Amino acid sequence: MFDRVWDVIVVGAGPGGLASAIYTGRSNLSTLVVDAMFPGGQLLITEMIENYPGFPEPMAGFELSDKMKKQAEKFGAVIETGHSVSSVSVDGDIFLVGMESGGNVKSKTVIWAAGSTPKKLGVPGEAEFLGRGVSYCAVCDGALFKDRDVAVIGGGDSALEEALFLTKFAKKVYLIHRRDKFRAVPILQDRVRDNKKIEAVMNKAVDSVSGEQFVEELTLKDTETADLGDLKVDGIFIFIGHEPNAAPIVHLAEVDDRGYVVTDDEMKTATPGLFAVGDVRKKPLKQVVTAAADGAVAAMSASKYLEEKE
């Protein structure tokens, strides 16, 4: 992949990146997709997708990502995994995409689809017990907590979805939220309310995580009175939002106060030839379908950009 100049390099193989590759491939643009992990992004840690148009029955996240990957490859995209991007720079009309493993890949355009990373609570014990009771992925680790008591932290769609998923394994799921109301869509709130295994713990925030070899207890702070109390659990699953993975391109793009990349309606950033799509982009709704739509738009914008350059 180092011995040529690509028309498009897509950084990130989630739904936004793979959709970009499908459309650039169909436009006969030489396309390289690079990702540090396996293709799929957040889809790989999503048990079921039930709101993607065209699939009336729920589909496993990995199954949908595999279909997208095969479709991109069908149209000629080359997908390389195990490659982390450390830098992006511009040399004349060419982008130099630096790999952590060494070397630069050259391209005429870049579609940045690197997604986001789960936010941390930043409390004592969180880092120390990572992998020993602290998790950011219920699909990955839920089965380890069969017949145990666990806590889910958060109040948005992801937190409630993961709490519901964990009831397949856990004996009890405490759903802890720092406010008095959840932010999730009503249908998820109804499902949580109807599930006997889930207990909502409102107006509470995690103050610390403790235990011996594994998580044994959470200390919770009341967000109204500041009173402290302990809760015995065997695991804690944290879903309080994400941080955009935009560091390698912040010098080439405008970002908002939370670090999300600002684009126009054509997915253009502040640098001509650099586009951003999916969860890394500033937008009101972050879903598989909106990431895929971003990817299609960015691909067509990249194609138009290259045509105008020629």
N, C-alpha and C positions, 0 to 999 in steps of 0.2 A: 504493500500500500504506500510505501515511501518513494517508489520509483516513477511516479507520474503526477500530473496535476489534475485533480478531479474537478468536475463541474460543481459538485455539491458535496460538502461533508456535513453529515447530520450527527450532532453530538447528543447522544441519548437515544435509547431504543425502547422507550415507552410508547404509548399510543400516539402521542404527538409526533415523535420521531419516525415511527414506522409508517404513519399516514403520510408524512412528508416524503418518505422514500418511495412509497407506492406511486405518488403523483409525479415525483421527479423521474422515476424510472419510466413511467408511461410517457413522459415527455422526451425520452431518449437522452436524458442527461446522465452522465457517469456519476454514480452516487455511492459514497462510502458512509456507512453508519458505524459509529464506534460507541461502545458502552463498557463501563467497568464491570458490569454484571451481565446476567442473562437478559435477552430481549423480553420486554414486558413491563419493566418499571413497576409502578404501584399495582399493576394488574396481578403481579406474581404473589402479592400478599393480600389479595382480595379473594375471599372464598367464592362468592357468587356475584355476577353482574346481572341485574334484572331490569335495568332501565336503558339498555343500549338498543336503539331502534333496529327493528328487523329480527329480533330474537325474543319472541313472546315467552319462551321458557327460560328460566335462569341458566346462565352459562358460567362455568368456572373461569376465574380470571386468567389462569394459565392457558386455558383452551382458547380463549379469545385472542390472547397475545400470540399464541402459536399460529393461529390463522392469519393474523396480521403480518407476522414474520414471513410466512411462506408466500403470502401475496406480494410483499415487497421484493423478495428474492425472485419470484416469477417474472417481475418486470425489470430484473437486472441489477437490483441493488446488492452491494456487497456488505455483509454485516460481520463486523469484527468485535468480539467481546474480550473482556479482560484488559481493556485499554482505558486508563484514566487520563483525561486531558488536564494538563497543568497550566497551559497558557494559550492565548490566541493573540496574534499580532498581524499587522498588515505590512506587506512589502510591495509597494507599488500597487498593482491590481490583483495581487495574490495574497491570500490569507495563509499564514503559517500556524498550524495547529500543533502545539507542542505536547508530546506524550510524556507522562511521568517516567515511563521506561526508557525514554531517550529518543531523540529525533523529532523532526517536524514533518507533518503531512501537509502537502500543498493543495489548495483548492481555490477556485474562483469565487465561491460563495460558501457561507456557513449558516446552517440552521441550528440554533442552540435550543436543544430540547432536553436539557439535563435534569429537569424536574426539581424536586425539593427533598429535604431531609427532615425527619420528625424532630420537633422541638423537645428540649429537655426541661425538666422541672427545675434543675439546679439546686436540689436540696441535699443535705447530708445523707449518704447511704445510696443515692441513686447510681452513681458511677461504680461504687464498690460492689454492688450486688447485680450489676449487669450480667445477664446470663445465669444468675443464681436466684432468680425470682423477679428481676426487673426486666421487662420486655416492652418493645414498641411494635410488636407484630403478633396478634392473636392467632392468625392462621398458621404462623410459623411454630408457635410455642404452646398453643392452647391444649394440645393433647397431653402435654406434660403435667397438667394440673387436674387430671381426672379425680373426681370426688374430693376436691380441695376447695378451700375458700379463697377467692381472688378479689382484687379491686381493679376497677377500670376508672381512669381519671380523664375527665373531659365532659363536654356537654353538647358537642356538635354531632353531625351525621356519623362520622367515623367512630366516635366513642360509643354511640348507641348501637351501631352495627356490630362492632366488635364485642360489646357486652352480650348481645343476643347470640353471637357465634359461640362465645365461651360457655353459655349455658348447656351446650352439647356435652361438655366435659366436666365443668366445675359443679360442685355441690351448691355453692352460693356465690353470687356475683354482686359486689357492692359497687354501685355506680356513683362516683363521687364528683360533685360539681361545685365550683366556688360561688355560683350564683343561685338564685331561687327558682330559676327557670332554665330548661334546656333550650339550646339553639337549633336542635335538629328538626327536620321536617316532621309534620304532624303524624304521618303514618308510622315512623320509627318510634315516636313517643308513645303512640298507642300500643305498639307491639311490646315495648319495654314495660309499660303499665300493666299489660295483661300477662306478663311472664312471672310466674311465682318464684322463680329462682333469683330474680333481680330485686335488689333493695336500693332505692335511690337515697343518697346521702347528700343533701343540699346544703349550700352555704358553708362548705368545708373545703380547706386546701391542705395538701400534704406538707407537713413541716419537716419530717424526716422519715427515713426508711431504716429499719434496724433488724438485727437477727444475729445468729451465730455463723454457720456456714451458708445458710440460705435465708431469704426473707422470712421473717416471723411476725413483724408488727409494723404498723404505720402510726406515726403521731400526726393527728389532724388538728388544724387550727380553725376555729370558728371565724368566718370572715366578717361577722358582725360584732362579736364580743371579744375576740382574740383568745378565748378559752382554749386550752389544749386537752385532747383526749386521745386514747390509744385504741387501735383497731387491730385485732389479730387476723392476719391473712398469710397465705402461703406464696402469693404472687401479686405483682402490680403491673398493670398494662397501661401505658401512658399514651393518650391521644389528645394533645392540646394544640395541635397545629403543626405547621411545617416552616422550615427556613429554605428560601430559594437557593439553588446551587448555581450562583451566577458569578462567583469570584473571578474566574479567568477572563470574563468579558466586561467587567464593570468599568474599565477604562475606555471601552469602546461604545458603551451604551448608557443611556439614562436609566436610573433606577429610582424607585420611590423610597419613602422613609422606612419601609420594611425590607428593602433590598430586592424587590421584584422588578423585573425588566419592563420598561415602558416601551410600547410599540404603537404604531398607528394601525388602522384597520387592515393594512396589507402585511402585517407582522414585521414591518421594517423597524429597525433600531436607529440610533443616531449615526451609525456607520453604514454607508452604502454597501450592500452585499451581505450584510449580517442581519439575520432574522431570528426572532425568538418565538417559541410556541409552548403551549402546555402550562404546567404548574409553575414554571419559572417566570411566567409572564404576568404582569398586572392585569387582572380582569375580575369581574364580579362572581363568576361561577367556574369552579375547577372540577370537571367531571371528565370521564373517558370520552364522551361525545364531543365536548368542547375542545379537548386536546386534539382529537382527530380532525375537527374542523379547522383548528389553527394550522395543523400540519398541511392540509390541503391548500389553504390560502398562502402559506409561506412558500410552498413548492411552486405555485403559479407565479408568485412574486419573484422568486429566484429565476424562474424561466424567463420572465419578462425582462428582468435586470440583465441577464446574459444576452438576450436578443438585442437589447438596446446598446450594449457594450460593443457588440459585433457590428 
